[in-house]
Amino acid sequence: MTYRAARQTHASGGCRQPTLSGGYVHRVTLALRARRDVWGDRLLGSRSGPSYEAARRYLTPLLLARAANGKPLTDSGVHYAPFAEPEGAWGAVSVALHVADGSQIVSERAHGRRLTIAVGSRGGEHYGSCLARLSGPALLDGYLPVLETRYVDANGVRYRQESFAADVPQTHSLVSFVRLSADATHSLVSFVRLSADATHSHARLTRIRLTPSTTRLSSSAGRLSRKGHTYLFFSPGGSYNGASVKYAVPPGSTRTVYAAWLNDPMSSQPLLLDEEGYEAARDSMRDYWERRLLHGGTIVVPENRVDDAERSLLIQNLALTWRYSIGNPYEQFSSPEGIDVSRVMAEYGQAEVSRAILHTSLRKRPARVRGTPVRSPNWKMGARLVGTAEQARLTGDHSLVAQATPVLRRYVRALGRQIDSSRTGLLQRERFSSDIAASVYGLHSQAVVWQGLRSMGAVWAENGQATLARKCSKLAVRLGNGLRRAIRASERRLPDGSLFIPVRLYDDERPYRSLTASRDGSYWNLVMPYALASGIVKPRSSQALGVFDYMQRHGSRILGLPRSGAYPLYGAAGGSTSRSARPVSGSNPVYGLNVARFLADNDEAGQLVLSLYGELAAAMSPGTFVSGEGVSIAPLAGGHFRAMYLPPNGASNAAFLETLRLMLIHETTSRRGAPRGLELAFATPRAWLRPGQSIEVRSMPTSFGRLSYTIDAGGDTVSVSLTVPARRRLGSLRLRVRLPEGKRISSVLYDSSTSRRFDPRTGTIELPTTPGEHELLVGLGQ
């Protein structure tokens, strides 16, 4: 019997799976049909502002994972958590996929070799198959890659399961460890009378059953193997019948079993599975990841869920590195998304990982420009120029620039030939994106090239590559002028006062009344932020504010997330165009990353806070912090839980990490795009500075050097300790103290001297840029 058939059989036998109420469906449908972010506006308008607890009430949790055409990614349909111990900066060589309902451990790929776990009467109930009786999933200590679940079978037997993956000295394979405890002391079976029919009693005997997908294995001394290759170790007391390892759990008793599944079957020394051996392997895994996290910078805020998400997503991306996803068809390098991940990892102090991602990107040659473009070569070249420049600025290490210069010089020549031969000052037309074949003058891709030429030109100027730097600067000026002319010729001021700027320049792209009502509008919403974050539209200008007003009025966001069609999640329903049909709509959190940069550039503090909590509450699974390229918002047919497309996703992870960093560290630039100043804590939730709370930023890279500061909130004062970086001269330094409602700054002491350079209304303090350690004492009033 297949897993899905077994699940359906079990469901018909008494499991009442969660369903959606008519009221929930109606509320979501209304929110999706509105062109404003009605939920986000409600949170922003509340007295305390957005919060995780408030945001999570709007949507059911993410639990399911889907592939193309809405098909389940795993046998149970539940997402998996990717567990690995990478040997270095290049990420996981081997990965174990632990399905989050506790039902399976899968090797390498979503439909690879697997160990299936079943419980209940005679071991006939797949663990986690009744979602109404599944608790969790969660991670150890909130963030470590150890999956924790609890489950109750149809007879009331209670289970606790914990699983993780680690490298151990007994074998060269990555090993997944499982501990499963059963408690039958209060089960229905325990109360079967002794005089009951023996056959009936035997039929309800609880068993734990571990079933490898590989057949014809032999059992010896707690090991399943074939031809000298070990597949599974199991703890004493289990019996193997040629298909499964079984353990009996008599009524009224408890039992704990252990198993170790080799990701890559091979020869192995004996592995004794007991409490001590299991704990030793888990402690080794914990030590490994804590050491890896210590290599980077750290952000600690007074909200455990945010801290847990930050650390968990960093762990995921240290395993994924250059991979867009892992264990599924998205296990590949994706540009420009992979470059964004590289930039974010550099921002969190993971310089070697950032460098490895860039190395991977530079080895992949963009498609030639001649003829009909098929792979957006200009966009890829521009992204690599930006990524290399940012890595050099953040790390202060220009060795990668020296290695990459021969390749990047060829990019500059190819881009220069296009600009030199252009009558519009633009680059040649190229494919809109990987999903849309139309050949366009894409504002999104050309703005990234403009940004890359400016950024890389400045870095080469510092490296003594004067000729190349001048070439970049001249090309950037010409391309920038061409883009601004095209924007002025194409933009439209709408009757509602907002400003529409097309992505398809010179193609008469019309404003979208509702962005997600069409495929073209949905893709405008996903790629336009690349242009907005590049700086081609001057931050805090009427033009930038007008575009954001258009986005807010025409369906760009929901709960602070970027909206999209998310068609692959809905299968055939994605093609429905009926106005009366239920909306098919979701979010692509990947593309929230550049929205966050745009919001920070335009000092939209409340919107950044909303985005953080929207990502945390609606764009990732609540206990395992897994996200996909897209997530469903509109209800899926016949299901309570929402779904993700091909999770996990390194770029979605990076979007949350970037949003969090921008709330606490935002770099400003000069008119020429060079680093100018720092804005600290400009967008923190006001609840983070309630009395007794603290914020800590430790050794976070910036273009000016490593930055550290702490903010400690008291009843009448806020104390700040700050280490100003010294590698590059700061042009400006500002700190914002976003206080709970009803409080404001009344005085500032900077290194014991009174300062009057503050705005009581916004809580913004102008600080000296002198490098070194400094102390502030901020007095508070009503």
N, C-alpha and C positions, 0 to 999 in steps of 0.2 A: 504494500500500500504506500502511495506517495505521501510526502509530508502534508501537502495541501488536502488530499483526500482524508487523511487521518484527522486533520484539523476540522474539516467540515463534519465528519462523523462525530467527533467529540462535541462540536458545537450543538449538533442536533440532539445530543444526549444530555443536555442540561446546562451548558454554559451559555449564559445570556451576555453576549458581547455588547459593549457600550455602543449606543446609537446617538444620533443628533436629534435634538428637539426641533419642532417646527419653529419655535421662537428664535432659536440660535440661527437657523438657516435664514430666517427673515432678516434678522439684524445684520448678518454678514452681507446678505444680498443688497440691503439698503446702503451699507457702507461702501461697497464696491461700485454701486451705481452713482454714488455721489462723486462730484469732481474735486471736492476738497478732501483733505485728510480729516474727516469728522472725528475719528477717534483720537488722532494726534492733537487736534485743536482742543478737544475736551481735556486732555491731560495737561496741555500747556496752559489752559485757562484755570486749572485748579489752583487752590491756594498754595499747595506745597509743590506744585510742578510735577513733571513726569516721574514715575517710579516703576520699578520692576513689578511690584505687587499690583499696581494699578494696570499696567500694560498687559500682564498675563491673563487678565480676566476676559479679554475680548475674544480670544481664539483658543481652540482646543490645542493640546500639545502636538509637537512633531514627534513621530515615532516611526513612520513607515519610510521605506526607500523604494524608489522606482527607477526603472531604466526607460529606454525609448518606448514610445507608444503606451505609456502608463503601465508597463509590465513590472511585476515585483522584481526587485533586484536580488532578493534572497528567497530561500524556500518558504520561510514564514511570512515574508513581506516586511519584516522589521529591519531597521538599519543595523549595521555592524559598527563596532568600535575598532579602529586599526591599532594593533599593538605590535611594537617592534623595539629592538635595541640597536639603532644605527651605529656603525663603527666609526663614523666621522661625519664631516660636513656634507657628504653627498647623499645622506639619507638612507632609508631602509633598503637593504639588499633582500631581506625576507620579511614578510609581514603576515601576522596571524589576524584573521578577521573574526572577532567575537561578536556573534549576533546578540543584540541588546536585550532580547527576551530570554536569554539563557539557553536557547534551544540547540545551538550549534557553535562549533569552532571550525572555521574554514581556512584552508591553507592557500595563501597567495592571491587567488582570484575568487570572485563571489560565487562561482559554481565549481570550485576546485574540490580537492579531497576534503572530507569533513568528518567530524565526530558529532553524532547526534545524541542528545540527552533526552531520555524519557523517564517518566515516573508513574505513580498511580497504580491502579489494579493491574497486576502482572506486567507492569512497565509499559502499559499501552497508551499512556497519555503524554504527548510531547510537552516537555517542560515549557511553560509560558504560553501554551496554546490558547488558554482562556485568558484573554487580556483583562477581563474584569477581576481576575484573581491574581494578577501579577502586580507586584509592588516594585517600584524603581523604574528603570535601571538608574544606577548611580555609580560614582567613582570613589575610590578609597580616599579619605580625607578631603573629598570634594573635587580633586583634580588629578590624582595619580592614576595611571593607566591600569587600573584594576577594576573589573566590572563586578558590581554587586547587585544581586536581584533577590527577591523573595517571592515565593509562589505557594499557593494552596491548591492541592489537586481536588478532584471531584469527590473524594471521600473525606476531605478535611485534613489530610496529612499536610503538615507545613514544612517548607523547605527554605534553606538559605544557600545561595550559591555565590561563589567568588571565583574569578578567573583572571589570569594575566599571562603575559608572555615574557620570557627571559632567556638569556644565554647562560648555560651551565657548563661546567668543565667536563661532564660525562660525554658530551656529544658536540659536534660542530653545527648541529641544527638548532634553529630557534625552537624553543619548547613552550607550549601552552600548558599551564598548570590549572587544574580545576579542583576546588574543594566544594563538596555538596553534602549538606547536613539535612537529614530528614527527622521529623518529630511526629511520631504516630501516637503519642500518648493521649491526645484528645480527639483522635479521628473517629469517623463513623464506624470504621472497622473495629476499633477498640471496644465498642459497646455491643458487638455481635454476641449473642448469648452462646454459651458453651454447647448448648444442645442444638444449635443451628445446623442445618444441612452441611455436611463436610465439603461437598462439591462447591456450594455457594460460598463458604468461607474461603476455600482455596482460590476461587475466582477473584475474590476481593483482596487477596494478599498483596501488599504493597511491594513493588520492586523498583529499584533504580536500574536503568538499562542504558549502557553506553554502546553505541553502534558505529563502528567505522564504516565509511563508504567503500573501502577496499575489502574485497572478499578473499577467501582462501588463505587466511592468516593462521598461523600456528601459535599456540599458547604454551608458555613455559615460564615458571617462576615470576609471575606477575608481569609478563611482557607478551605483546602480540607482535609477531615478526613474520617476514617472508624472505627467503633467500639471503639471510644474514642482515637484512635491513629491519630495524625496529620502527614500528608505527605508533605503538601505544604502551605506556606503563600504567599499571593500575594497582591499587593498594590491596593488601591481603583480604580474603573473604569473598572475592568475586569469582564467579564461574563463567567460563566461556563455552558457548554452545555451537561455535562455528560461525555465528553471525553477530552476537552481542555479548558483552560482559555484563553479568547480572548480579545484583546484590538484593537480598531479601531484607525487608524491614517488618518484623513481626508486629502485630497489634500491641499497642501500649509501650513500644520501645522507641529508642532513638538510634540513629546511626550516622556516621560521617565517613564518606569515601573520598579518595583522592585519585586523580588521573593526570597523566602527562602525555600530551599529544605532540609528536614531532612534526614540525612544519614540513621538513624535508626528510623522508624516511632514509635512514642510513645506519651504519654500525654505531653502537653506543655501549659504553660501559654500563653496568647495572645502576639503576636509579631507584633508591629506596624511598617509597612514598609514605610518609607519616607526617605528623604535625610538625616535628622538628625540621625535616627536610623541606617541607612546603614553606614554612616560615623563613628558612634560610634563603631560599630562592626568591621569595617576595622581598626580603630585606635587601638583597643584592640588586634587584630591579629598582627599588626605591632609591638606594644610594646612587645608582647610575643616573637617574633622571634629576635628582637634586643637584648632582655635580654639573650636569648639562645646563640646568637653569642658572646656576651661579656664574656661568661664563658671560652672561649678558647683563643688561641693566634691569632694574626692577621698579615696578609701580605697585604701591600698596595703598589701598583706599579703605575707608571704614564701611565696606559692604562685602561680606564674604563671597557672595555669588559672583560679583564682578572679579574679585581676586582669583577665585577658582577658575572662572572662564578664561581669564588672561593666561594663567599657567597651563591649563589644559590645552588651549589652542596653540601656545608656543610648543608644547610637547608634540602635538600633532604635526605642526609644520617643521619641526626638527626631524621628524620621520619622513614627511612628504618631500621636503626641500623643493626641488624643481618640478615635482609632479603636480599636475592640476588636481588629481585625485589618486586613489590607490585601490587596487583590487577590482577594477572595472574598466570599461572602455575609455574612460577619461584619464587613465594612467599614462600621461604624456605631458610634454612641455607645451604650454599654451601661451601665446603672446597676443596682447601685451599683459595679460593677467599675471603671468609668471614674473615679469619684471616688477610689477607692483608688490608681489610677495617678497622679492629680493630687497626692495627698498624698505619695506616694513621690518624685515628681519635685521637689516642694518640699523634701523632706528631703535631696535631693542637690544643692540649690542651683540648680535649673533653675526659678526663680520664674516667668519669663514663660510657660514651657510649662505649668506648673501653673495659672497664671491663665487661659490660653487654654482649657484643658480645662474649668475651672469656668464660664467664659463660655459655652462650648458647652452645658454641662448646664443652665444657667439659662435658656437660650433655648428649651429643650424643656419644654413645659408638661406636668406630670403629669396623668394622666387624672382626671376628676372622681370624687369619692368617692360621689356619689349612685348608687343602683341597684347592680347587680352589678358589683363592681370587676373590672377586666380587666388592669390594668397596675401593681399594687402602688404606688399613688400615695404612701402614707404612707412606705414604705421609701425611695422616691426623694427625697421632701422631707427626710427625716431625714438621708440621706447627703449631700445638698447643704448642709444646715446644718453637719454635721460638717466637710465639706471646706472650706467657706468659713472656718470658725473656725480650722482647722489651718493654712490658707494664711496667714492674718493673723498667727498666733502665730509661725510659722516664719520669715516674711519681715520681720516688723515693719512691713509696709506695709498700712495699713488702707483704702487707696483702693478696693480691690475691695469691701470691706464696705460702704462708702458707696454704691457703685453697685448692689450687690446687695440692699440693705436693703428697697427697695420690694417686690421679689419675695419675699424671705424673710419679710417682715412678713405677707404674705398666707398664706404657709405656716403661720406661727404661729397666725394667726386660724383657719385651717381645722382645724388640729390641736386648738386650744383648744375649738372647737365640739364636736368629737367627745368630748373628755375631759369637758366640762361636761355632756353629755347621757348619759354612760355610768354605769351602775349598778355596773360592776366596776372603774372607774378606768382601763380600757383604751381604746385606740382601736378604731374599728369593725373588723369583719372585712374582710379584703381577700384578693386572690388570693395563693396561697402563693408562686408564682414564675412566671417566664415560661413554664416547662415544665409546671407543675402548676396546674390551674385551680381547685382546691378553695379555698373561701373560709374563712379561718382567722383566729384570733387568733394571729398568728405572733410567737413570742418573738424571732426573729431580726430582723424588721422593726421591731417596737415598741421593742426595746432600742436600735436605731440611732437612732430618733426621740428616745428619752430622752437618749441621748448627745449628739445634736445640739442639743436644747434647753438642756442644761447648758453645752455648749461655747460655743454662740453667745450665750447669755445673758451669760456671763462676758466675751466680747469686746465685746458692746454696752455692758456696764457700763464698760469701759475707754474706749469711744468717746463716752461722754456720753449714750447712749440709755437713760436710767435706767428709763423706763416700760416699754420693750420688754424690758429686761434683767429687771426684776421679773416681768413676765408669763411669760417663759421659765422663770425659776427656780421660780415657783409651779406651772406646768404640769409641769415636770420632777419636782418632788416628788410631785405627785399621780400621775403616770404611773408613777414608780418604785415608789411604794407599791402601786399596783395590780399591777404586774408581780411584785413580791416576794410578794404574797398569792397570785397565780396560781401562781407557782413552788412555794411551800410546799404548796399544795393539790394540785399535779400531780406533784411529784417522787416517786421511789420508790427506797428503799434496797434493793439486790439482795442475795441470799444470798452472793454473792462479795465483799460489802463495798463495791462501787462504787455510784455514785449516778447514776440516770437522770433527766434533766430533759427533758420533752418540748418540742418546738418548737411543736406545736399545742396551745396552752393551752386547758384546759376541754373538750377533745375526746376524753379517755380514750385518748390515744396510749400504746400499750404499749411496754415496752422491747424492743429488737431483740436477739435472741440473737447474730446476726451482721449487722452493719450493711449490708453489701453484698449480702446474700442477697435483698433486695427493693428495689424502686424507692423506696419510702417511706424505708427505712433509709438508702439511699444519699444521698437528698436531705437527711435529717437531718444526715448527716455533712458535707455541703457548706455548709449554711446555719447550723448551730449555732455555728460559730466567730464569726459576726458578733455574736451575743449575748455570747459569752464574752469577746471583745476589747473590748466596749463598757464593761465594768466593772460591769454590773448584778449579776453574780456576783462578790463581793468577791475580788480576787486574794489568793492564798496562804491562803485560808480553807479549812476542812474541806470546804465545799461545792464550791469550785473544784477542790480536789485529788480529791474524790470523782468529779466529772464526768470529769476527765482519766483517772482510774483506769478508769472505764467505757469510755472511748474506747480505752484500751490493751488492755482485755480482750475487746472485742467487734468487732474488725476495722476500726478506724478508720484505721489507718496501715500502710504498707508501705515500708520503707526511709526512714521519716520523712516520706513523702508522704501526702496525704489520699487514701484509696481511694474509688472510685466505680464504678458500673456501666459507664461509658464506652460505653454501648450504641451510639451512632452509628458507632463505629469497627468494630463487628463485624457490621454489616448485619443480615440476617435472623436471624443467630445470637443477636442480642441479646434475642430474645424467648423463647429456650429456657428451660424451667423444669425440665428433667429433672435429677434429682439425680446421675445417672451421667454426664451430659454434662460435657465439659471446662469449667472456669469461664470465664465471660465477665466480665472484670474489668479495670479500669484505674485510672488516677489522674487527678484534675482539679487540676493544680498551681495554677491560678488561686486556688483557695480555701485554699491553704496560707498565703496572706498573713496572714489573720486568725488562723490557727492559730499562726503565728510570734509575733504580738503577744501572744496568750494565753500562750504558752510563756515569753516574756520577762517578762511581768507576774508569772509564777509562778516565776521564777528556775530554769527547767528548762534549764540550760546544755547538758548533754549532748544533750538532745533537739533543741535549736537547731542544734548542730553536725551532728547526724545529718540534720536537714532540709536544711541547706545542701548536704551532699554527696549526699543523695538527689536533690535538684533537679538538681545538676550532672551526676550520673552516670546518672540514670534518667528525667528529665523534660525534657531538651533534647538536641538533636543534638550529638554530641561535638565536631565541628569548626567548626560554624557557629552554635551557641548559639541555635537556633530551637526554639520550643516551641509547643504548641497549647493550646486550652482543656482538652482531654483527651488522655491518652496511653495506649496499650495496655500492659498488663502480661501478661495471659493471652495465650498464643501465638495469632497470627493463622493462619488456614488457609493452609497451603502456603508460608509465608514465614519466612525467617531474621530479617529486620529487623522492628523494631516501628514503629508508626505513630502519627501525631499527628492531632488533629481540627482542621481549618481553621487551620493555622498561617500566619504567626506570631501571637502573642497578647501584647498589651501588658500585660495583667493578670498573665499567667504570668511575664513578664519582671519585673514589679514585685514578685512574690512572692520571687524570688531576691534582688533588690536590698534589699527590706525585711528579709529574713532576715539578710543580711550586715550591714546597718546595725545591727540590733538586737543582734547579737553584740558590737558595738563601742560603740554609743551607745543607751542605753535611758533614756527619760524616765519618771520616776515622777510620780504625781499625788496631790493631797490628797483627802480624803473628798468634797469638792465637785467633784472632777474638774479642778481647776486645776493647772497645772504646778507641781511641787514640787522635784524634784531630778534629778540625772543619775547613772547607773551606767555606768561606762566599762570596756570590755573584759571584760564579765562572762561572756561565753560563747565565748571564742576557743578553737580547737583547741589542745591542749597542745603540739603540734609547732611551733606558730608562735613559741614562746618558747624553742626550743632555742638553745644558745650560737651567737652569730653572726647570729641572725635579728632582724628588726625589723618593727614595725607602725607605719604612719603614717596619721593622720587629719588632713586639711587643710581648714580653712575649711568645715566641715559645719554647716549651719543647725540650731539647736535653738530651743526656746521662750525660751531665755535669751540668745540671740545666737549668733554663729559660734564654733565650737569647733575647736581644733586640739590634737593631742598626738602624741608619738612614744614608742614603747617599744623600747629596744635591749637585747637579752639578751646577757649575757656569761657566762663560766664560773661566777663567784662572785657577780656582781651583775647587777641590771637597772636601767638608767637610764631615767628618764621625764622628758620635757619637756612641759609642759602650759600652754596658754593658756586661762584660765578666762573664759568670756563675761561681759559686764557689762550687757547690755541690760535684763535682768530679774534681780531678786535670787534667788539660789539658796538653797533651804532645806536641801539636803543634796548632798554630792558624794562619790562612792565610786569607787574604782578596784580592779579585781581583776587579780591577776597569776597566771594559770593556768599553772603550771609543769609541765614534764615529770615523769612519775612518779618519785618518789624524792627530789624537791627541795621545799623549803618556805621561806617567808620567815623570816629570823632577826632582821632589823633594818630600820628605815626612817629615812632622813634626809630631811626636807622643808625645802627652802631652808636646808640645812646645820644644821638643828635636829633633834634626836632626837624621833621620834614613836613612841608605844607604842599608837596606835590602829589596830591591825591584828589580823587573825585568821590565825594560821599555818596553820590547818586548811584554810580556804577560799581563802587568798591575798587576802582583801579588806582594803583599806586605807581608813579614814575620812579624808577630806581637808578642810582649811579651804575655805570658799567664797569667799575673797577674790579678786576679779577680777584679771586680769593674768597675767604669765608666772611660772611656778614650775618648780622642779627637784626631782626625787626620786631618791634612790639607795637601792635596795632590796638589802639583803644577803641571801644565800641560804645555806641549810644543808641537811643531809640529813634 
